[in-house]
């Protein structure tokens, strides 16, 4: 029997997989679990969940956030106060709507060179760059045909503290 032909992931698929792994790692460090919907037809790549009551003054149990994960190799200028990302209109429309479970967009920035994305040894694993989050709920409709540029404030990094804060806000039924 001959060896099977293997086809490596495309660059975009690699970015997608890294962004989802990053979200899972941050959520796990924050104490939350992640699940992936069987079908992504509603701009939800991953769901972050908490069991039970979370945070002070929680009004609801088992809060959850739905996430659209994206990644880009775009360069960030040091003086820039936001990350600019071109989001397909379909995703924008799905994310700006009012939904039972709050949704956020998480955009991970990665270096151009795939070989530099991750550095690993016995003591640590480092993922280069980071991710940023934004809620688009309540944003206006767009007349754009294919994509819309989203400005994500640089202070909205997707990290353990921000995920815990987001989950507390969801548990208190506060807007994101």
Secondary structure, DSSP 8 states (H G I E B T S, - for coil): ----------HHHHHHHHHHHHHHHHHHHHT-EEE--S--SSS--EEEE--S--STT--SSS-EEEEEEEEE-----TT-SEEEEEEEHHHHHHHHS--SS-EEEEEEE--SSGGGSEEE-SS-EEESS-EEEE--TT------SSEEEEEEETT-B-SHHHHHHHHHHHHTT---
